Amino acid sequence: MKVLVKGILVAAIGLLVFLCLRSIQGPIDFNKESHIRNEAVKQRLIDIRTAQVSYREVKGEYTASFDSLINFVKHGEVALLQKHGDLTEEQMEAGMTEAKAMNIIRKNNMAEIKKEGLWDEENNRPQLQRDSIYVSVIENRFSNRKNFTPDSLVFVPYGKGAKFTMATDTLETSSGFTINVFEAKTPYLSYLSDLNKNELNLLIENVRSLPGDRYEGMQVGSIKTANNNAGNWE
């Protein structure tokens, strides 16, 4: 009888130890894995932002279509300004600016160019040259993104096929200007749902308890407020 009781006590103690360890290890494992996934989602949202900013530079507006955005990243080009030559300190002290100098040079009036001291006699050309060249979006904006593939932009990392939602709108600033805005986002549930349910629910509840209009997931940009395309992790 005593042996049986001892056995039950040992088993009970073992179970308690196991439950205690699991209660400690559960949050640790969740935080570790969710951090890895959050970083992957964050990078994808940064890529979307980079693509959207480039798209707006060329098209004059953002797009709510991933098909349009991906096609632009694959085949679009952006302008780069090549600069040769600079104004001297003496010229700037005399009131010459680069804008004034280029305005004179573009008129192609040789007499005026030489009169203003903007002709490079040694190289037989204008002192300043500013030319635009066009390069692919991927080459210029994603050169530091190893293994980047435009088609992946729409998909949420670890989301098992889940896609980001994206929207555009226009807002009026306090000074009366109308600006274009966009947002791309995905809820935590789309890529953390297979992790510890209690910890996931706690994460979502923590977000809900914060003041203001907080999104229960990862988001870049906003169609509600002008935030300079910031991510909600920034």
JONOR-V685118 format. One line per field, one symbol per residue. ss: DSSP state (H for helix, E for strand, C for the rest). phi: phi as a letter, one per 30 degrees, with the letter a starting at -180 (. if undefined). psi: psi as a letter, one per 30 degrees, with the letter a starting at -180 (. if undefined). A space follows every 10 residues. Layout:
BEGIN
ss=???
phi=???
psi=???
END
This chain:
BEGIN
ss=CHHHHHHHHH HHHHHHHHHH HHHHHHHHHH HHHHHHHHHH HHHHHHHHHH HHHHHHHHHC CCCCCHHHHH HHHHHCEEEE EEEECCCCHH HHHCCCCHHH HHHHHHCCCH HHHHHCCCEE CCCCEECCEE EEEEEEHHHH HCCCCCCCCH HHHHECCCCC CCECEEEEEE EECCCCCEEE EEEEEEECHH HHCCCCHHHH HHHHHHHHHC CCCCCCEEEE ECCCCCCCCC ECCC
phi=.ddddddddd dddddddddd dddddedddd dddddededd deddddddde ddddedecci adbccdeddd ddddbdbbdb cccbibdddd ddddjdcddd dddddddice ddedddiccd ddchaedcbb bcccbdeddc cbdccdidbe ddedcdeich jdcdcbbbab bcddcjdcbd bbbbaadedd bbdccedddd dddddddddd dicccdlcbb iaccbdbhid ddcc
psi=eeeeeeeeee eeeeeeeeee eefefeeeee eeeeeeeeee eeeeeeeeee eeeeeeeefg llkgkeeeee eeeeflllkk kkkkllklee eeffgkleee eeeeeffgje eeeeeghgkj eeghlkekkj kklklkeeee fgfgikgkke ffefkkkggh fkkkkklllk lklfggkklk llkklkleff ggfgajeeee eeeeeeeffl laikkiakkk akgekjghgl lgf.
END
